[in-house]
Amino acid sequence: MSPIYERIEELCKNKGINITVLCSECKIPRASLSDFKMGRKKTLSAETLSKISDYFGVTVDYLYGKTSSAFDEQSLKVALFGGDGEVTDEMWNEVKRYAQYIKERKNGNN
């Protein structure tokens, strides 16, 4: 199975949906992903990959496995800080520490 398809399945699982729901909501033919999964189709179109990445809020590079992070760090910085000036490493690390704290608190580790 294609690593791209595996990433798409993982994203679906994390969102609590299946591939059929994804295809329906993105208006992608289900056969397109079935053929891709079974190897009858070697690639997905740029339009299909774009729809999937937009739906999950991830980059196409993430779907391709070119990045281990599902999100473009620069885009996250702009979203969190509103694009107002430079985001220093110290500021960014503080955001990540806070996110980790919230995650631990949710999991009962705090």
C-alpha positions as CSV (number, residue, x, y, z in Angstrom):
1,M,0.0,0.0,0.0
2,S,1.2,3.5,-0.8
3,P,2.6,5.6,2.1
4,I,0.3,8.4,0.8
5,Y,-2.7,6.2,1.2
6,E,-1.6,5.1,4.7
7,R,-1.3,8.8,5.7
8,I,-4.8,9.5,4.4
9,E,-6.1,6.5,6.3
10,E,-4.4,7.7,9.5
11,L,-5.8,11.2,9.1
12,C,-9.3,9.7,8.6
13,K,-8.9,7.5,11.7
14,N,-7.8,10.5,13.8
15,K,-10.8,12.4,12.6
16,G,-13.2,9.5,13.3
17,I,-14.3,9.0,9.7
18,N,-13.6,6.5,6.9
19,I,-12.4,6.9,3.4
20,T,-15.9,6.8,2.0
21,V,-16.9,9.8,4.2
22,L,-13.7,11.7,3.1
23,C,-14.5,11.1,-0.6
24,S,-18.1,12.2,-0.1
25,E,-17.2,15.4,1.7
26,C,-14.4,16.3,-0.7
27,K,-16.4,15.3,-3.8
28,I,-13.7,12.8,-4.8
29,P,-14.7,9.6,-6.6
30,R,-14.4,6.7,-4.1
31,A,-13.0,4.5,-7.0
32,S,-10.1,6.9,-7.4
33,L,-8.8,6.1,-3.8
34,S,-9.7,2.4,-4.1
35,D,-7.7,2.1,-7.3
36,F,-4.8,4.0,-5.7
37,K,-4.9,1.7,-2.6
38,M,-4.9,-1.4,-4.8
39,G,-2.1,-0.2,-7.0
40,R,-4.3,0.0,-10.1
41,K,-3.6,3.7,-10.1
42,K,0.0,4.9,-9.4
43,T,-0.7,8.5,-8.4
44,L,-3.5,10.9,-7.2
45,S,-4.1,14.1,-9.1
46,A,-2.9,17.4,-7.8
47,E,-6.5,18.4,-7.4
48,T,-7.4,15.4,-5.4
49,L,-4.3,15.8,-3.1
50,S,-5.2,19.5,-2.7
51,K,-8.8,18.7,-1.7
52,I,-7.6,16.1,0.8
53,S,-4.9,18.3,2.3
54,D,-7.4,21.2,2.6
55,Y,-10.0,19.0,4.2
56,F,-7.6,17.8,6.9
57,G,-5.7,21.1,7.2
58,V,-2.3,19.5,6.4
59,T,0.2,20.2,3.7
60,V,0.5,18.2,0.5
61,D,4.2,17.6,1.5
62,Y,2.9,15.8,4.6
63,L,0.7,13.5,2.5
64,Y,3.8,12.7,0.4
65,G,5.8,12.0,3.5
66,K,8.3,14.8,2.8
67,T,7.6,16.3,6.3
68,S,6.9,14.6,9.5
69,S,4.7,17.4,10.7
70,A,1.2,17.6,9.3
71,F,1.3,21.4,9.6
72,D,3.4,24.1,8.1
73,E,5.1,25.7,11.1
74,Q,5.2,29.1,9.5
75,S,1.5,29.0,8.8
76,L,0.9,28.0,12.4
77,K,2.9,30.9,13.6
78,V,0.9,33.4,11.5
79,A,-2.3,31.8,12.7
80,L,-1.4,32.0,16.4
81,F,0.3,35.4,16.3
82,G,-1.7,37.1,13.6
83,G,1.3,37.8,11.4
84,D,2.2,40.7,13.7
85,G,6.0,40.9,13.5
86,E,8.6,38.3,14.1
87,V,7.9,35.2,16.2
88,T,11.1,34.5,18.1
89,D,12.3,31.0,19.0
90,E,11.6,31.8,22.6
91,M,7.9,32.7,21.8
92,W,7.5,29.6,19.7
93,N,9.0,27.3,22.3
94,E,6.7,28.8,24.9
95,V,3.7,28.0,22.8
96,K,4.9,24.4,22.3
97,R,5.5,24.0,26.1
98,Y,2.0,25.3,26.8
99,A,0.5,22.9,24.2
100,Q,2.4,20.0,25.8
101,Y,1.0,21.1,29.2
102,I,-2.5,21.1,27.9
103,K,-2.0,17.7,26.4
104,E,-0.7,16.3,29.6
105,R,-3.4,17.8,31.7
106,K,-6.0,16.3,29.3
107,N,-4.4,12.9,29.7
108,G,-4.4,13.2,33.5
109,N,-0.6,13.5,33.8
110,N,-0.8,16.7,35.7
